[in-house]
Amino acid sequence: MPEDIVAQHHLLPEMKLLETRRAGSGGLEFVVEMTSKYEVCPRCATRSSSVYDRRWVTIRDEPIRRGEVRLRILKRRFSCGPCGRPFTEPVSGIIKGKRTTERYARAVQQACEEYVDLKTVRQRFRCSGGYLYSVLYRHLELKQRAMRKGWPERVGLDEHFFKRGKGFEKRQFVTMVVDQTGGRLLEVAEGRTGSDVEHAVRRLTNPENVRWVSIDLCDPYKRFVQDYFPNASIVADKFHVLRLPSAALMKYRKQAERGRNTAYLRNLLHKPGYQVLDYWKPRLRDWLKQHPVLEEVYWAKERLSRFYRIRSVTQAAKELTRLTDSLCLSPVPELRTLRTTLKKWRSAILNRSGRSPVYWTESAEVDEPAEGGCPQGTRVNYWTSRQTNARVEGFNNKAKLVKRRAYGYISFRNYRLRLLNACGG
Ligand SMILES: [Zn+2]
């Protein structure tokens, strides 16, 4: 019978096929018995070969095509002299007390990763949601633990929204710790304070390896990086810096529009200047002339984006000084705030914290590096560690999809495991 050939592949060690039956909807049932001569008592390790009684158990196995496969096993209980109690024989490939083979669990877990949603897996394997969850998350947890992780040279930190809290709880955020060197997610922390992150990354080894950490402009991360990584320099993420004047730009643009539809100008306003076509430039300039406050915010934004295109760090440092100095006299309160922020994060924006001894000598606090203060060819490294949080933002996007696919997560533990799995952690 062809089924018997199939059966030979499904038998576990020390099993003998008695009969093959067809079950409903293309399924198969293999009736088997165990052939071992003796078993060892799990309580006292005494060998026993006297069978106390026999009983039938039905175990699920990996499906063939769409058909369910079941193993109907005649299991024996052996009597144990020293204990005075019988014990059930173990079957390799089936965990004690489980009603499925490990092979089945593995197939389910693979399907969980490959299928679009878990509901399809549940229907395909005809198992319960609870079983699915336990198999999947047990596997992901083991995979995580097996991975030995150390800190890389470049790290990025960013937060994103996780879920709404209940009642008086506020919105909950998570922090992603990204390995910028290897391009993978290292860890996910529940919360966005320094201690939250510190708690989450305690398993990672060698924090002294980290040289660059890119963060958005927020103090808790800054403090955490300064305390936790002895050799790291903070890099203020370029895109977060460029976004600083956006809110003011939007506010004054709305005031200037006064309900009129100026959609085309709106697009021009938020674009970097070099992307605006020559055709539009005079119209944009005329319009800005009519609204002096908006004009001032716009040029601040433009100067900031031009600042980021400067190639040499010396020039960049000079330009940043000029920019902050000119904002000092501005009548617009948002621009004065911008100046304060830029001044506060100056060293992080220019990628110099004065804590990089390989690159810096005593002149670290001075704007222009002293002659011979740094070795040839490394100058470009201050300004162009060229590290941004682009990849971290990409993972943020992926996180959104992971959440969406599952229609949201309640458990942070599960969310973390799925995210690490999706982002190559
Ligand atoms: Zn015993």
Residues whose N, C-alpha, C, O or C-beta is under 5 A from the ligand:
A	BS01	ZN	C41 R43 C44 C80 C83
